[in-house]
Amino acid sequence: MITKKIFDPRKVVWYVRYELVISIPLIVAVWVLFDVFQIRLIALPFSIAATLGGALAIFLGFRNNNSYGRWWEARTLWGNIINNSRIFARQIIANAQNAIYIGKATPEEVEVFTKSIVYRQIAFAHALRLHLRNQREWEEIRPFLLDKAEYEQLIQVNNLPNMILQTQAKSIKEGIRKEILGGFDNISIEPTLAGFNNFQGACERIKNTPLLRQYHYFTNVFLYSFMALLPFCLVGDFAKLGITPVMMPIAILLCFIFSIIAKVGEANEDPFENRPTDVPMTAICNTIERDLREMLDEKELPAKPIFPEGVLM
């Protein structure tokens, strides 16, 4: 996620380099044919570019609105994962400690139980991040799955975050059987745990369901058609004003603006691809890890990750 307000102009130009490589030579060629070789027949009415530009603007507006909606939904889902992780950890810690007061479990048993559950929740956040980015660097979650056999078993499955949640449910039931948790504690814990399944499913829906491809395709068709026709539609009007060469920077500027608008929408379509414009899942997972370990009264918390200036990953 980009947090800075001012971008490097060189990087912005590089972002639309292919569009500029296509449009600039064409614009220059139209000026040369019209002004140098005096081929006046290539001039087209400006109404053609105006009509096509209007259609292009409609498609760009629709795609950009829907792309931002996908990005914002993804960010909201991860905000819910942060909140529910804190709620879940609080429920486990508070309910388990109650077993000490009523003599159902020793402090050591409660500490082992709560740490394994809370650490597994941290593992879920990291596993979901890797799952959505199509990464399988499961070594990152190894420190949070305290049982080595459990870790070796879980990394063999296809959907690791889902199986971590299933393991959480089994551990909670085991805690109830051992009376570390009360028989009715599951009534409040289960909806919180089920929420993580819903958040994961919603993230997978965004990941696996692309924005309607017809809008993507025809937006690109209209964009390149607009850039191809624009210099032909401008050159005649600028010739009437006696400033034909000015057509070139104006046409380049218009092509640049429409290309940037198209790229912004395209970048936001898929918010889980580990790009600077995506949802900052690495930073969010670090927040979850720090908060939950602090709730366990740990003092040595992981440092906040260092990202390039103005970017959260």
C-alpha positions in Angstrom: 0.0 0.0 0.0 1.5 3.3 -1.1 1.3 5.9 1.7 3.3 8.8 0.3 1.4 11.6 -1.4 4.0 12.7 -4.0 5.3 10.2 -6.5 8.6 10.2 -8.4 7.7 11.5 -11.9 10.3 9.1 -13.4 8.5 6.1 -11.9 5.1 7.4 -13.0 6.4 7.7 -16.6 8.0 4.2 -16.3 4.6 2.9 -15.1 3.0 3.7 -18.5 6.1 3.2 -20.6 4.5 0.8 -23.1 1.6 3.1 -23.8 4.0 6.0 -24.3 6.3 3.9 -26.5 3.3 3.2 -28.8 1.7 6.7 -28.8 4.7 9.0 -29.0 6.2 7.6 -32.3 2.7 7.7 -33.8 2.0 11.3 -32.8 5.4 12.4 -34.2 4.7 10.5 -37.4 1.3 12.2 -37.9 2.8 15.6 -37.4 5.6 14.8 -40.0 3.1 13.5 -42.5 0.8 16.5 -42.1 3.2 19.4 -41.6 6.4 18.3 -43.4 5.0 16.2 -46.2 1.8 18.2 -46.5 -0.5 15.2 -46.5 -3.7 16.9 -45.4 -6.0 14.0 -46.0 -4.9 12.3 -42.7 -6.7 14.9 -40.6 -9.9 13.6 -39.0 -12.8 15.4 -37.3 -12.2 16.0 -33.6 -15.7 14.6 -32.9 -14.4 11.1 -33.5 -11.8 11.4 -30.6 -14.4 13.1 -28.4 -17.0 10.4 -28.9 -14.4 7.6 -28.4 -13.0 9.4 -25.4 -16.4 9.6 -23.8 -16.9 5.8 -24.2 -13.5 5.2 -22.8 -14.2 7.4 -19.8 -17.3 5.4 -19.0 -15.4 2.1 -19.1 -12.5 3.5 -17.1 -14.9 4.9 -14.5 -16.7 1.6 -14.1 -13.5 -0.4 -13.8 -11.8 1.9 -11.5 -14.8 2.1 -9.1 -15.1 -1.6 -9.0 -11.3 -2.1 -8.6 -11.3 0.2 -5.7 -14.3 -1.6 -4.2 -12.4 -4.9 -4.4 -9.3 -3.3 -2.8 -11.2 -1.7 0.0 -13.2 -4.8 0.8 -9.9 -6.7 1.0 -8.5 -4.1 3.4 -11.7 -4.2 5.5 -11.5 -8.0 5.7 -7.9 -7.8 7.0 -9.0 -5.2 9.5 -11.6 -7.6 10.8 -8.9 -10.3 11.1 -6.9 -8.0 13.3 -9.9 -7.2 15.5 -11.1 -10.8 15.8 -7.6 -12.0 16.5 -7.4 -9.7 19.5 -10.9 -10.8 20.6 -10.1 -14.4 20.2 -6.9 -14.1 22.2 -8.6 -12.2 25.0 -11.4 -14.9 25.2 -8.9 -17.7 25.4 -6.6 -16.0 27.9 -9.4 -14.8 30.2 -11.4 -18.0 30.2 -8.4 -20.2 30.7 -7.1 -18.2 33.6 -10.4 -18.6 35.3 -9.6 -22.3 35.6 -6.8 -21.4 38.0 -9.0 -19.6 40.3 -11.5 -22.4 40.6 -8.8 -25.0 40.9 -9.4 -26.9 37.7 -5.9 -26.4 36.2 -2.5 -25.3 37.3 -0.8 -22.0 36.2 1.6 -24.1 34.1 -1.1 -26.0 32.3 -3.0 -22.8 31.6 0.2 -21.1 30.3 1.0 -23.9 27.9 -2.6 -24.1 26.6 -3.1 -20.4 26.1 0.3 -19.9 24.4 -0.3 -22.8 22.0 -3.8 -21.4 21.0 -2.6 -17.8 20.7 0.5 -18.7 18.8 -1.5 -20.8 16.4 -3.7 -17.8 15.7 -0.6 -15.9 14.8 0.3 -18.8 12.5 -3.1 -18.5 10.9 -2.6 -14.8 9.9 0.8 -15.5 8.4 -0.4 -18.7 6.6 -3.4 -16.8 5.1 -1.0 -14.1 3.9 1.2 -16.7 2.2 -1.8 -18.6 0.9 -3.3 -15.5 -0.8 0.1 -14.6 -2.3 0.6 -18.1 -3.7 3.7 -18.4 -1.6 4.7 -21.6 0.3 7.4 -20.3 2.6 5.9 -22.2 5.5 9.1 -21.8 7.5 7.8 -18.4 8.6 5.0 -20.0 10.6 7.2 -22.7 12.2 7.9 -20.7 15.4 4.1 -20.4 16.0 3.2 -24.1 15.8 4.7 -25.3 19.0 4.2 -29.0 18.3 6.7 -30.1 15.7 4.5 -33.1 14.6 1.6 -30.7 14.1 3.7 -28.5 11.9 4.9 -31.4 9.8 1.4 -32.6 9.3 -0.2 -29.2 8.5 2.3 -28.1 5.9 1.3 -31.1 3.8 -2.3 -29.9 3.2 -3.5 -27.8 0.3 -5.3 -25.1 2.4 -3.1 -24.5 5.4 -5.0 -21.6 7.0 -8.2 -23.6 6.9 -6.6 -26.6 8.6 -5.1 -24.3 11.2 -8.6 -23.2 12.1 -9.7 -26.8 12.3 -6.8 -27.6 14.6 -7.8 -24.6 16.8 -11.3 -26.0 17.1 -10.0 -29.4 18.2 -7.7 -27.7 20.7 -10.5 -25.7 22.2 -12.6 -28.9 22.6 -9.6 -30.6 24.2 -9.3 -27.6 26.6 -13.0 -28.1 27.6 -12.5 -31.8 28.2 -9.5 -31.0 30.5 -11.6 -28.3 32.1 -9.1 -25.6 31.3 -12.1 -24.0 29.5 -15.6 -24.0 30.8 -18.3 -26.0 29.1 -20.1 -22.8 28.0 -17.0 -21.0 26.9 -17.3 -22.5 23.4 -20.6 -20.6 22.9 -18.7 -17.3 22.8 -15.5 -18.6 21.2 -17.0 -20.5 18.3 -18.6 -17.5 16.6 -15.2 -15.7 16.8 -13.5 -18.7 15.3 -16.1 -19.1 12.6 -15.5 -15.4 11.7 -12.0 -16.3 10.5 -13.5 -18.9 8.1 -15.8 -16.2 6.7 -12.9 -13.7 6.3 -10.7 -16.3 4.6 -13.5 -17.3 2.3 -14.2 -13.7 1.3 -10.5 -13.1 0.6 -10.3 -16.2 -1.5 -13.4 -15.0 -3.4 -11.6 -11.8 -4.3 -8.5 -13.6 -5.1 -10.1 -16.2 -7.4 -12.8 -14.1 -9.0 -11.3 -11.5 -11.4 -13.1 -8.4 -12.4 -15.3 -9.0 -15.4 -12.8 -9.7 -18.2 -15.0 -8.0 -20.8 -14.5 -4.7 -19.1 -10.8 -5.2 -18.9 -10.6 -6.2 -22.6 -12.8 -3.5 -24.0 -11.2 -0.8 -21.8 -7.8 -1.7 -23.4 -9.3 -1.8 -26.9 -10.9 1.7 -26.4 -7.7 3.1 -24.8 -5.4 2.0 -27.6 -8.0 3.0 -30.3 -8.2 6.4 -28.6 -4.5 6.9 -28.6 -4.2 5.8 -32.2 -6.9 8.2 -33.5 -6.1 11.2 -31.2 -3.3 12.8 -33.2 -5.2 12.4 -36.5 -8.2 14.2 -34.8 -6.1 17.0 -33.3 -3.7 17.9 -36.1 -6.3 19.6 -38.3 -7.6 21.8 -35.5 -4.1 22.9 -34.4 -3.2 23.6 -38.1 -6.1 26.0 -38.3 -4.6 27.9 -35.4 -1.2 27.9 -37.0 0.5 26.0 -34.2 0.6 22.5 -35.6 3.7 21.4 -33.6 1.9 22.1 -30.3 -0.3 19.1 -31.2 2.4 16.7 -30.2 2.8 17.6 -26.5 -0.9 18.0 -26.1 -1.6 14.6 -27.6 1.1 13.0 -25.5 -0.3 14.6 -22.4 -3.8 13.3 -23.1 -2.5 9.8 -23.9 -0.5 9.9 -20.6 -3.5 10.9 -18.6 -5.8 8.3 -19.9 -3.1 5.6 -19.6 -2.5 6.5 -15.9 -6.2 6.3 -15.1 -6.4 2.9 -16.8 -3.3 1.7 -14.9 -4.6 2.8 -11.5 -7.7 0.7 -11.9 -5.7 -2.3 -13.2 -3.4 -2.1 -10.2 -6.2 -2.2 -7.7 -8.1 -5.2 -9.3 -6.0 -7.8 -7.5 -5.1 -6.7 -4.0 -3.2 -9.9 -2.9 -0.3 -10.0 -5.4 2.4 -8.7 -3.1 2.8 -5.4 -5.1 3.3 -1.9 -3.6 -0.3 -1.1 -4.4 -1.8 -4.1 -2.7 -3.2 -4.6 0.8 -0.2 -4.5 3.2 -0.7 -8.0 4.6 2.9 -8.3 5.9 2.5 -5.2 8.0 -0.9 -6.4 9.2 0.4 -9.8 10.2 3.2 -8.1 12.1 0.6 -6.0 14.0 -1.3 -9.2 14.9 1.8 -10.9 16.1 3.0 -8.0 18.2 -0.5 -7.5 19.8 -1.2 -11.1 20.6 2.3 -11.8 22.0 1.9 -8.7 24.2 -1.4 -10.1 25.5 0.6 -13.1 26.6 2.7 -10.7 28.7 5.7 -11.3 26.5 8.3 -8.4 26.6 10.5 -9.2 23.6 8.2 -8.4 20.7 9.2 -8.6 17.1 10.3 -5.3 15.5 8.2 -3.6 13.0 9.3 -4.6 9.5 11.2 -2.0 7.4 9.7 -1.3 4.0 10.8 1.2 1.3 9.9 4.7 2.1 6.2 5.5 1.5 5.2 1.9 0.9 3.7 -0.8 3.2 3.8 -4.4 2.0 
